[in-house]
């Protein structure tokens, strides 16, 4: 299955286009074979301590790929019910992070998603979260009435 490039929201802090929203991280996500992927190179303005990426930036990146994994599975745009992040090691400014997220199950109305952010020396953070499908009309607007292959 070919990679599907996922849409961006102009005002979104994580996936928005920095030309339209100067504060946006500009994350571009793709989807294939049940996994959402993205890469991101943090800059100095994303640091907490000097040279180390702020944990809130990592959490935002993991949340974004997780929402898209849940949304692709549900064929409706999802919102985050809860997200637990475990930080494994420092992520360094200027080093590429590879992000992945996938659905691991359902619990009632919620989809359970796991995600990971990996740097050059291994996983820097992992997350697990619960996501609620909410916006089916917006999904149809973005992807057409038939949706996309899962």
C-alpha positions in Angstrom: 0.0 0.0 0.0 1.3 3.4 -0.9 1.8 6.1 1.7 -1.1 8.5 2.2 0.0 12.0 3.0 -2.3 13.2 5.7 -3.8 16.7 5.7 -2.7 19.8 7.7 -4.7 22.3 9.6 -3.5 25.9 9.1 -3.9 26.9 12.7 -2.6 23.7 14.3 0.4 24.1 16.5 1.8 20.7 15.5 0.8 20.0 11.9 0.1 23.6 10.7 2.1 25.2 7.9 4.7 27.6 9.5 4.2 30.0 6.5 0.6 30.4 7.7 1.2 30.0 11.5 4.7 31.0 12.5 4.5 29.1 15.8 3.6 25.8 14.0 6.0 22.9 14.1 5.1 21.9 10.5 4.8 18.2 11.1 3.9 16.2 8.0 2.4 12.8 8.6 1.9 9.8 6.3 -0.1 6.6 6.8 0.6 3.1 5.4 -0.2 -0.4 6.6 -1.9 0.8 9.8 1.0 3.0 10.9 1.2 6.8 11.0 4.8 8.1 10.5 6.5 11.5 10.6 9.9 12.9 11.1 10.9 16.1 12.9 14.2 18.0 13.5 13.8 20.1 16.6 15.4 23.5 16.6 16.9 25.6 19.4 13.5 27.2 20.1 12.1 23.7 21.0 14.6 23.2 23.9 13.8 23.1 27.6 17.4 22.8 28.9 20.1 24.0 26.5 20.4 21.5 23.6 17.6 19.2 25.0 14.1 19.1 23.5 11.4 20.2 25.8 9.2 17.3 27.0 6.1 19.2 26.0 7.2 19.3 22.4 7.8 15.5 22.4 4.3 15.0 24.0 2.7 17.2 21.3 4.4 15.3 18.5 3.4 11.9 19.9 -0.2 13.2 20.4 -0.4 14.3 16.8 0.7 11.0 15.2 -1.5 9.2 17.7 -4.6 11.2 16.8 -4.0 10.5 13.1 -3.6 6.7 13.8 -6.9 6.7 15.7 -8.6 8.8 13.1 -7.5 6.6 10.2 -8.8 3.5 12.0 -12.1 5.2 13.0 -12.5 7.1 9.7 -13.5 10.1 11.8 -11.3 12.8 13.3 -10.5 12.0 16.9 -9.8 14.0 20.1 -7.5 12.9 22.9 -9.1 11.5 26.0 -5.8 10.9 27.7 -2.1 10.5 26.9 0.6 9.0 29.0 4.2 9.7 27.9 7.3 7.9 29.2 10.6 9.6 28.5 13.4 7.1 27.9 16.4 9.5 27.2 17.0 13.1 26.2 16.1 14.1 22.7 18.7 16.5 21.3 18.1 19.7 19.4 19.1 19.3 15.8 18.8 15.5 15.7 16.0 14.0 13.6 13.2 12.3 15.4 11.2 9.5 13.7 7.7 9.2 15.0 5.4 6.2 14.6 1.9 5.5 16.0 -0.5 2.5 15.6 -3.8 1.4 17.1 -3.5 -1.5 19.6 -7.2 -1.9 20.4 -10.5 -0.5 21.4 -12.1 0.1 24.8 -15.8 1.0 24.4 -16.0 4.1 22.3 -12.3 4.8 22.5 -9.4 3.7 20.4 -6.1 2.8 22.2 -3.0 3.9 20.5 0.7 3.5 21.1 3.4 5.7 19.7 7.2 6.1 19.8 9.7 8.9 19.0 13.1 7.6 18.0 16.4 9.5 17.7 19.7 8.4 16.3 20.6 6.4 19.4 17.1 4.8 20.0 13.7 5.5 21.4 13.6 8.8 23.3 9.9 8.7 24.3 6.9 6.4 24.1 3.2 7.1 24.6 -0.1 5.3 25.0 -3.4 7.1 24.8 -7.1 6.9 24.4 -8.8 8.7 21.5 -12.5 9.4 20.8 -13.9 9.6 17.3 -15.8 12.9 17.1 -15.8 14.6 13.7 -17.2 12.3 10.9 -18.4 15.3 8.8 -14.9 16.8 8.9 -13.4 13.4 7.9 -15.8 13.3 4.9 -14.8 16.8 3.9 -11.1 15.9 4.1 -11.2 12.4 2.5 -14.5 12.2 0.6 -17.5 10.2 1.6 -15.8 6.9 0.9 -12.9 7.7 3.3 -9.5 6.1 2.7 -8.2 2.6 2.9 -7.3 1.6 6.4 
